[in-house]
Amino acid sequence: MKFLPIISAAAAVSISFANAEAPPVRKSSGEILAETSAEDWRAIPADETLLIELERGTITVALSPALAPRHVEQVRRLTREGFYDGLSFYRVIDGFVAQGGDPFGERKIRKAKKKMKAEFETAGNDIAFSPLPDSDGFAPSVGFVGSLPAGRDAEKGTLWHLHCAGAFAFGREDGADTASTEFYVALQPQRYLDRNLTVFGRVIDGMEHLQALRRVSPPETKDDDLGETIIRMRMASDSEAPVAAWEILDSARPVFADFMEARRNRPESFFHYSADHLDVCQAPVPVRQRSAE
C-alpha cells in the first residue's frame, strides 16, 4: 500500500500533461493567404490603376485619391492628354529613384495644372487607418490607408503615404507648391522624404522593370542619354483592350492583421530568432489579378 501514493502522483502528473492544451499552431503568411475569402480582398478601381508601358514590360500603379486627390487627378489628366507618351525615365539612380517625364520642360500641358498645391499631409480623422503596433523613427504611428503604407500624426489629425519601395510620387522644385508633371518611383525606401514630397500611389506590379532600367543621370542636352522610353501611359479605365483587374488584401479585414503578425514573428522553421518588430516598408501588401471583365 505504501507504493500507492507514489503511483497515484505519477498518474496525476501523466493526466496533467495529457489535459494540458497544446500551444496554438502559428500559421505562416502564405498559409494565411491561402485561407482568405473573397471578402478579404479589395478591388482596385480601374480609374485608380495607372499603366506605364515600356519596351521591357508594363508597370502597374495603384493610386490613392484618399490622401492626395489633386495629384491623382493631375496624373489622370496628363495621362489622358498623352503627355507622357514618348518621353522617358531620364533619371535612374541605383538604390534611389527612377524619375520620368519631360526633362527639358518643352511639352505643352493642356488641361492639367502647371503647378499644384502640395499634399504632403492630409487632414482626415474620418479616413480609415489600420495601424501597426510597431515603433517608427519617422512618424508617430505607421500603418495602412487603403492597404497602402501610411503615417499618421493623431495630434495633428493628419495622414500621409510613405516612401517605401515602389512609392509613386511627383517631384518638385524647392517651393512646396511646384509639382507639375515629373514623377518618380522609389527603388528602395527613402523615408527621409516623407512629408516633403507627395506620395500618391504605389507600384503593385512590374517593379522588376523599374529595377532593370538603364541607370542615367538627368540630361543636360538632348545629345545626352535620355534613358528608356515610356511608350505610353494610360488609366486602366481608359484602355480600349481588356486589361487585368487587380485586388489587394484589404487592410480593414481581420485577416490583414493576422498576415502582418505572421510577418512580424515568422513561424517558419528556418527562423530561430524573432525581434517581435515589423518595419512597415518590409511588409508589402499582397495583390492578385482577377480575370479581365
Sequence and secondary structure as in RCSB ss.txt:
>XXXX:A:sequence
MKFLPIISAAAAVSISFANAEAPPVRKSSGEILAETSAEDWRAIPADETLLIELERGTITVALSPALAPRHVEQV
RRLTREGFYDGLSFYRVIDGFVAQGGDPFGERKIRKAKKKMKAEFETAGNDIAFSPLPDSDGFAPSVGFVGSLPA
GRDAEKGTLWHLHCAGAFAFGREDGADTASTEFYVALQPQRYLDRNLTVFGRVIDGMEHLQALRRVSPPETKDDD
LGETIIRMRMASDSEAPVAAWEILDSARPVFADFMEARRNRPESFFHYSADHLDVCQAPVPVRQRSAE
>XXXX:A:secstr
 TTHHHHHHHHHHHHHHHHS        HHHHHHT  GGGEEEE GGGEEEEEETTEEEEEEE TTT HHHHHHH
HHHHHHTTTTT EEEEE TTSEEEEE TT  S   SS SSB   SSEE TTS  EE SS  SSSSEEEEETTEEE
EEETTTTEEEE   TTEEEE   SSTT B S EEEESS  GGGBTTB EEEEEEE HHHHHTS  B   SSTTS 
  EEEEEEEEGGG SS   EEEEE TTSHHHHHHHHHHHS  STT     S   GGG    EEEE   
